[in-house]
Amino acid sequence: MSTMKHFAALAILFISSSLPALAQEQKPAQEQKPDNSQERPQEHYVPRFNTLMMVTQLGHFKLWYAGAVQNWALANYELTQIRANIVDARKLHPDNSGSDMSMMSQPADELDDAIKAKDSAKFVKAFSKLTAACNSCHEATGVGFIKIREPRLSPIETSPFSDESFTGK
């Protein structure tokens, strides 16, 4: 069972790490040249709500680990990415009941304060509130079976494929 969890964690990591590359490969609408033979409406990639939530979950994990090793620059970056995912979810999926994540604002603000103060104790408390808010949202929207928890160990740090430094040095 442990091997299956590790495999799933690595699969999510690989899938989510390919998403930014796919987004970068797409040219903005004004740069795309129309095909002279056929004029078609331009299609834009819109990530599924589930995809945004998976990327947010990975960011939640990375935020926790950045706080654990007191890499405040990385913690700030991951919190910014989580907030951006929440904005994108609301904007891209307004009819999805899960896209209203307003209950995340206060814990995110508390995390921001802890990160700016470089206060590990405040960070731990605020992170617990953020995790609880995630789970409350899941319960409220009928996906309570998706339980977010504070990580226990880093599959990123122990992965032979990771070249990311979490120490801030």
C-alpha positions in Angstrom: 0.0 0.0 0.0 2.9 2.4 0.8 4.4 1.7 -2.6 1.0 2.6 -4.2 0.9 5.9 -2.3 4.4 6.8 -3.4 3.6 5.9 -7.0 0.5 8.1 -6.8 2.5 11.0 -5.3 5.1 10.8 -8.1 2.4 10.6 -10.8 0.8 13.8 -9.5 4.2 15.4 -9.3 5.0 14.5 -12.9 1.6 15.5 -14.2 1.6 18.8 -12.4 5.1 19.6 -13.4 4.2 19.3 -17.1 1.3 21.7 -16.9 3.4 24.9 -16.9 5.3 23.7 -20.0 2.0 23.1 -21.8 0.8 26.5 -20.9 4.0 28.1 -22.1 3.8 26.3 -25.5 0.5 28.0 -26.3 0.9 31.3 -28.1 -1.2 34.3 -27.0 -4.2 34.9 -29.3 -2.7 38.0 -31.0 0.5 36.0 -31.9 -1.4 33.2 -33.6 -1.7 33.5 -37.3 -5.0 32.3 -38.9 -4.9 29.4 -41.3 -5.6 31.1 -44.7 -7.6 28.0 -45.9 -10.1 28.0 -43.0 -10.9 30.6 -40.4 -11.8 28.9 -37.2 -12.6 30.3 -33.8 -9.6 30.1 -31.6 -9.6 27.5 -28.9 -8.0 28.2 -25.5 -6.9 25.6 -23.0 -9.0 25.8 -19.8 -7.8 23.5 -17.1 -10.4 21.4 -15.5 -11.4 22.3 -11.9 -10.0 19.0 -10.7 -6.6 19.9 -12.3 -6.5 23.3 -10.6 -7.3 21.5 -7.3 -4.5 18.9 -7.8 -2.0 21.7 -8.5 -3.2 23.5 -5.4 -2.8 20.4 -3.3 0.8 20.0 -4.5 1.3 23.7 -3.7 -0.2 23.0 -0.2 2.4 20.3 0.3 5.3 22.5 -1.0 4.1 25.4 1.2 4.2 23.1 4.3 7.7 21.9 3.5 9.0 25.4 2.8 7.7 26.4 6.2 9.2 23.3 7.9 12.7 24.2 6.6 12.1 28.0 7.0 12.6 28.8 3.4 10.4 31.9 3.6 10.9 33.0 0.0 9.6 29.6 -1.3 6.8 29.7 1.2 5.8 33.1 -0.1 6.0 31.9 -3.7 3.8 28.8 -3.0 1.2 30.8 -1.1 1.1 33.2 -4.1 0.5 30.2 -6.4 -2.2 28.8 -4.2 -4.0 32.2 -4.2 -3.6 32.4 -8.0 -5.2 28.9 -8.4 -8.1 30.0 -6.3 -8.7 33.1 -8.4 -8.4 31.0 -11.6 -10.8 28.4 -10.3 -13.4 31.1 -9.5 -12.9 32.8 -12.9 -12.7 29.7 -15.1 -15.4 27.7 -13.3 -17.9 30.2 -11.9 -20.8 27.6 -12.0 -18.9 25.0 -9.9 -20.0 25.2 -6.3 -16.4 24.5 -5.2 -15.0 27.6 -6.9 -16.2 29.9 -4.1 -13.2 29.4 -1.8 -13.7 32.7 0.2 -13.2 30.8 3.4 -9.5 30.4 2.4 -8.8 34.2 2.6 -8.4 34.5 6.3 -6.0 31.5 6.7 -4.1 32.6 3.7 -3.7 36.1 5.2 -2.5 34.6 8.4 0.0 32.5 6.5 1.2 35.6 4.7 1.7 37.4 8.0 3.6 34.5 9.5 5.8 34.2 6.3 6.6 38.0 6.4 7.4 37.7 10.1 9.5 34.5 9.5 7.6 33.1 12.5 7.5 29.3 12.5 5.0 29.0 15.3 2.5 31.4 13.6 3.1 29.5 10.3 2.2 26.2 11.8 -1.0 27.5 13.3 -2.0 29.3 10.1 -1.2 26.3 8.0 -3.4 24.1 10.1 -6.2 26.7 9.6 -5.7 26.6 5.8 -5.8 22.8 5.8 -9.0 22.9 7.9 -10.5 25.4 5.5 -9.7 23.1 2.5 -11.4 20.2 4.2 -14.4 22.4 5.2 -14.8 23.4 1.6 -14.6 19.8 0.4 -17.3 18.8 3.0 -19.6 21.7 1.9 -19.3 20.8 -1.8 -19.9 17.1 -1.5 -16.4 15.9 -1.9 -15.6 15.4 1.8 -14.0 12.1 0.9 -11.0 14.2 -0.3 -9.2 14.8 2.9 -6.2 17.2 2.9 -3.8 16.7 5.7 -0.5 18.1 6.8 2.3 16.1 5.1 4.6 13.8 7.2 7.5 13.5 4.8 8.6 14.9 1.5 8.2 12.8 -1.6 9.8 15.8 -3.5 12.9 15.8 -1.3 13.3 12.1 -1.5 12.6 11.8 -5.2 15.6 11.0 -7.4 14.0 13.2 -10.1 13.9 16.5 -8.0 16.5 19.2 -8.6 14.6 21.7 -6.5 16.3 23.1 -3.4 14.1 23.7 -0.4 16.8 24.9 1.9 16.8 28.4 0.6 20.6 28.3 0.2 
